[in-house]
Amino acid sequence: MDVAMQLRRVTRAALKPHALLLFFCGAILVWTAAMPFRRAFLFAEFDYNEGWNLYNTQKVALDQPLYPATYAWTAVNYPALSFHLVAFLGRFTHEYLFTARVLSLAGLCLSALFAAAIVKYITRSGTAAWLTGCFLIAWLCAAADAYVGTDDPQILAQAFFMAGLFVYLRGGRQGWAIEASALLFVVGGNIKHNLIEFPLAVLLDLLISAPRRALRFAVSGGLLVALSIFLTQRIDGAAYVSSMLAPRSYSFADGVNLMLLLPTYSPLPALVALAAAWLCWKLPERRVLALLLGYALVVDTIFCGGSGVDINGFFGMLVAMVLICGVFAAESTKLQLTYKDVMIPILACFARKDGKPNYNWKAKSIGGIRFSSPVIAFSILFLSLAVPMIHSGNARVDLSFAANREAANRFSTEVAYLRQQPGPALCESMLRCAYAGKPYIYDPFNATRFIGQGKLDANVIIDGIKNHSYGAIQMYNSVDDKLADPEPQMSFSIPILQAINQYYRPGLDNEDGTIYLPR
C-alpha cells in the first residue's frame, strides 16, 4: 500500500505542469544541441577557419614564430594563446583538430555554468539560473551552430570573459575581485580579442559607482595587457601588435545591416532582453548587465563591419541578452499571474447567474499554474528557438546528420585525392591541405586581403601557377563561378583566378568544390 501511494505521488509530481515544461525545455535543448555536438566528432571541415587554426597550431608545436612579419602569405591576426593551448594538449591526444573542437564544447558548457552562476547571484533563483545556462547552450547551438564544436577559439574565450564578469559580481566589485576579473579578461583576450565589451562594461560600472576602483581596474588590466604583449612578442614574434592591427576592408553599413538582421534569427529573446534591460539598470548590483548589452550593441556593430567577421562578432550581445532574459524570468515571479487570474474573469462573462457574472463557475476546473514562474517564461523562450533552427536548415536533425556524414565521406575522398598529387598545393579549404600533408604556404583570406592593399605581390603566386609549381589547387567552387559572381567572396585575387583558368584543369569536382590539376 505504501509503495502504491509513493508511486501515485511520483506520478502526480511528474505530471505537474512545471515538471512537464522542464521536460519540454530539456527536449528543445537536446534538439538544438544534438547536431553540433555530434558533428564535432566527424572527420570533415565545418568552418573555413578550422584549417587555418590547425596550421597555426602546427607552427607553434614546431617552435615556429606566429608573427614574424606583419604582411605574409600565412599571416596571423588572432592572439596566440589558443594555439599554444591546443598544441600543448596535442602532446597527449596526438591530434589537434578534435582537441580544439572538444575545447570549444567545453567552453560552451563553462559559459553556461558561469551564466547560471551570474543569474543565481543576481536573482537568488536557482531555477532561473540553471535554465539560463541551458538556454545559452540551446541558443548558440540554434543560431550560431557554425561555431559550436569547431576548431575556433571564440567560445573558449567567451568562457573566460564570463568568468571574469562572475568574479567581479561575486567579489562585491572590490578588493581581490577587481584584479582577478581583470586577469580573466586578459586571459580571454589572449585567446580571442573581440569580446572587449565585457571589460568595458565593468569599467563603466565602476566609474559610475566607485571611480577609484575603476582606476584600479584600468591600471591592473593595462599592466596585464602590457605583460601579455611583451611575452607574446618574445615567444611568437616581434610583429604581434602590427599583425593584430593590420587593416582590412571595412563597411560600417555592413555592420549595421548584420545587427538589424540578427533579431530575425531569434526575435523573441532579443525583444525580451531589450525590453527588460531596465530591470538590470535600475538596481546597482545588476547594472553591469545593462551596460554589457549597451556596449555590445555598439562594439559588435563596429566589429562586424570588417571583412571576414560573421555572427561570432555578436556573441557578446547574445550572452548579454541571455543573462538579461534570465533576470527577467526570475523577476517575473513577482507578477503573481495565474491561469485563474487571466481566464476566470473572461470565461465567467459567458456564465451568468441572476444576471451577474459567476466567477466561481470555472474556478474549480481551471488550474493555478503561474505564468510568472521562470519555467513558464523559459519554456516560451525555448519554443522560440524553432525560428533559428528552421532558418539554419537544422530543424530536421536526422537530415542534418545524414548530410554531415556525406560531407565527411567527400572530405576523406578529397584529402586522399590531394595527397596523391605531388608537391605543394593551394587550398581554399586549408583543412584539406593540412590532412593531405601539404605545407602551409598560402592563407587565402589574408593573402588576398594584403594583395588588394598592395602589401603582397600576386605575381609570386601567378608565376608558380604558370610553372606548375603546385600539384593541385582546391576551391569551394569553380574558377568560372568565382569570376562570374558579381559579389565574390574572394579567396583568390582576379589575376590569380585567371592564371588558374589558363594553366590548370578540373581534376575532381563535387558539390563541395573543385580540385584543379596542371594542364
Secondary structure, 3 states (H helix, E strand, C coil): CHHHHHHHHHHHHHCCHHHHHHHHHHHHHHHHHHHHHHHCCCCCCCCCHHHHHHHHHHHHHCCCCCCCCCCCCCCCCCCCHHHHHHHHHHHHHCCCHHHHHHHHHHHHHHHHHHHHHHHHHHHCCHHHHHHHHHHHHHHHHHHCHHHCCCCCCHHHHHHHHHHHHHHHHHCCCCCHHHHHHHHHHHHHHHHCCCCCHHHHHHHHHHHHHCHHHHHHHHHHHHHHHHHHHHHHHHHHCCCHHHHHCCCCCECHHHHHHHHHHHHHHCHHHHHHHHHHHHHHHCCCCCHHHHHHHHHHHHHHHHHCCECCCCHHHHHHHHHHHHHHHHHHHHHHHHHCCEHHHHHHHHHHCCCEECCEECCCCCCCCCCCCECCCHHHHHHHHHHCCHHHHHHHCCCCHHHHHHHHHHHHHHHHHHHHHHHHCCCCEEECCHHHHHHCCCCCCCCHHHHHHHHHCCCCCCHHHHHHHHCCCCCEEEECCCHHHHHHCCCCCCCCCHHHHHHHHHHEEEEEEECCEEEEEEC
